[in-house]
Amino acid sequence: MSSALERLIELSLEEDIGSGDITTDAIVPPGLMGVAKIEANEDLILSGVRVAERVFSKLDPSLVWETDCEDGDLIEEEGTIATISGSVASILKAERTALNFLQHLSGIATFTNLFVKSVKGTNIKILDTRKTTPGMRELEKEAVKAGDGENHRMGLYDRYLIKSTHITVAGSVEEAIRRVKAKRKQGVLIEIEVRDLGELEEAVSAGVDIVMLDNFTPSLVDEAVKRVRGRAKIEVSGNITLENITDYIRDGVDYISIGTITHSAPAADIHLILV
């Protein structure tokens, strides 16, 4: 696990426990040992197993975590995700932080998988975006993959993505692309966000790897596919929902990127019980 994730877990535990769990310390006898189970209250796609395990071991290395589950597994309602044995006080102190990670990340994986199922039978890939919770991007993008989605760029450093603001600074689509190509790092993709068919034609003529159709209507997507004619990959983005995604399924569309799968996924219903 990366040092960044270790710090995130430490901060999360410190945030919750603070100067001490006064309720547990008042009620639970010192040295009391027990067993707890983490269970699903609904069908879900699991994500966050390793970080949840690390929460418990970070708080108390003597706790024993047992599971047969992995990220990406379908867990049915009432299914057991993991069993933890050891100090009851330690289990209770780590419980909420561990569940916060599991619920949030499994929610992303489950929500992503609904979009993936919506394009099943096509060649379209569902992508995430940079609309992630600060400090949790690595985990949230892992959750997208657990739900059979794919990651877009991880950050500002691993793909050129020319947005409308860049075009404004450069003065035109063609000039923005020219400036990127003048400083292009070997093997790094160039993508450009276009707002209309005019910008699309200018971008494809200048030569890019991917064109992102930003907030295009389905009819404009049809026209864009005709104009691109395979000269670049096509990504559709902007206000795509489970209700309207089928309107954007076209031969010639390669990717659909969806910010809501990370920033607005409903948390999965998961709980911990002492047994």
N, C-alpha and C positions, 0 to 999 in steps of 0.2 A: 504494500500500500504506500502511495506517495506521501512525502512529508507534508504536502498541502492538505491531504485528507486526514492525516494524523492530527494536524493542528485544528482542522474543522471539527473533528470528534471531540478533542479536548475542550474547545470553546463551547461546543454544544452542551457537554456535561457540566462545565462550569456555569453556564447560563442557567441551567435548570436547578442544580444542587446548591449553588452559591455557598453560603456559610454552613450548610448542612441540611439534611432532610429531617426537619424537626418532628414530623408526624411519625415517620418510620422509627426514628431513634426513641420516641416516646412509647411506642406500642410493641415493636418486635424485640424479643429478648436477645441479648448478645449471644452469638454462637448458634442460633437456631438455623438448622439446615432444612432444605426442601427442594422441590422440583416444580418447575413452571413450564407451561407449553404456550407457544405462540401459534395461534390458529387463524384461519381465514374465515370471515363471516359472509363471504360472497365468492363466486368464481372470479379468479383474477390471474393475471400474468405476473409472476414474481420478479422482483428486482430489489437489490439492496441487501442481499444475504451477507456478503462479506463485511459490509460496513456495520450492519446490525450486530454481527458476531464480535466485531472489533470494539463496539461500544461496551459490551459486557466484559470483555477481557481487559480493556483499558481501565475500567473502574475497579475490577477485581480479577487478577490473573488466575485465581484459584477456581473461578466458575468454569463449569464444563458445558460446552455447547455441542449439541448433537443434531445433525440434520442429514437427510438424504436429498434435499432440494437444492436446485441451482437456479440462478437467474435465467429467466426465459421459460421456466416450467409453468404449466397450467396447474394452478391449485384450485381444487373444487371447494365449494362451501363446506365448512367444518373440517377441512383438511388441516393437518398439522404441518407447520412450516419448520419448527425447531423445538427442541427441548433443552432447557437450561437447568442445571443442578448445582447446588452449593448454598452459600449464604443467602438466606431469604432477604435480609436487609440489602445486600448488594444487588440482588435481582430487582427489588422494588425501586432502588435508586437509579438503576440503568434503564428501567422499563420504558418510560416515556420517550427518552431520547432515541432509543433503539426503534421503537414503534414509529416515531416521527419520520425517521429515515425510510423504514420499510413501507409505511403507508403512502408516503409521497412518491417514492420511486416506483413502487408497484402500481400506483395510480397512473403514472406516466406510461409505463410499459403496457398496461391494460388499455388505456386510451389510444395509444399509438397503434396497437394491434387492431382496433376497430377501423381505423383509417386504412391500414394495410389490407384488411379483409374487403374493404370497399373497392379496392382496385385489383383484387385477385383475378387472375386470368389475363391480365394485361402485362405489358413490360414496364409499367410506371413504378418508380420507386418513391416511397414516402420519405421525405427529409425533414429533419428538425431545423432550427435556426439558432441564432445567438440570443434569443429571448429566453434566457435561463436565470435562475436564482443566483445572485452573486455568491461566489464561493462554492457553488454546487454544480458547476457546468460539467465537470468530468463525470460525476455520478448521474446527472440527468441525461447526458448523452449515452451513457452506458444503458440506462433504462430504456431509451428509445430503441437501442439495438436489441435489448431483451424482448421488446415488443415487435421485433422483425422490421423496424424502420431502419433508416440509414442516417449517418451523420453528414451534415453539410460541413462547412469549415468549423474548426474548433475555436478559432479566434481570428484576430486581424492579421495573423502572421502566416497562415498556411494556404491562403488563396487570395488572388486579386479579385475583389468584387467592387466594380465601379458602380456607385449609386448616383442618384439624381443630384446629390450635393456635390459629388466629385465632378459631374458633368457641368454644373453651374460654375465651378471654379475654373475648369479647363476651357469653358466657352462653347464646347460642342462634344458630341459623342466621339467623333473621329479624333479630335485632339486629345481627349482623355485616354483613348485606347493607344494612341501614338506615344503618349508619355509613359504609360505602363510598359509598353513593349520596349521602350528605350532603357528601362531599368529592370526588365523582367529577370527573375531568378529562374534558373534552369529547372524545368519539370513542374513549375507551379502553374496551375490552371488560371485562365483569365475568364471571368464572368462579368456580365454587365446587366444592370437593371434598366429595362426600357419601359417608357410610359405610353408609347403609341407606335403605330406602324411605321411612321417616319423614322423614329429613333431605331426601330428594329432593323430596317433596311440599311441604315447607316452603319449600325454595329456589325451586321453580318458581312457587309461589303468590306469593312475595315479588318475583319478577321478576329473572332473570339472563339473560345471553346464552348461557352454556354451563354445563352440569352435568357434572362429572367423576365417573364411577362408579368409586370406588376399591376395587379388589379384589372386585368383584361376581362371583358365579358366572354362568355362561351363563344359567341359569334366571332369576336375578335381573335380568340385563340384559333378558331378554324382558319381564319385568314392568315394568321401568323405562320401556322404550320405550312400552308401553301407557299408562302413567300420564302421561308427558310429552306425548304426542300433538302433537308439533311445537311446543310452547310454548317450547322452548329447544333449542339444539344439544346433542348428547350425545357425550361423550368417554369412552372406556373406557380404564382404566389399571390397572396392577398385575400383575406376573408374567406378562406376555404373551410367549410364545415362538413360534418357528417351528412347534413341534409342536402348540400349542394355539390358535393365532390363528384358525383357521377356526371354532372353537367360538364365537367372538365376532362373527362376521360376521352382521349383522342389518340389515334395512331399518329405518331410524330411527337407526342408529349413524352418526355423522358422522366421528368421529376415533378412532384408536387411538394412544395415546402410549406410547413404548417407550424406557425408559432404557438398555437394553442396547445399542442401536445406536450409542451414543457411548461408554459406559463399559466395554463388554465386547466390542467388535468385534474379531475376529481380524485381525492385521496381514496385509496383502497381501504376497505373495512377489515382491519386486522386487530386482534386483541391478544392479551396475555392473561392466562389464568394460572393460579397456584393449584397444584394437585396433591 
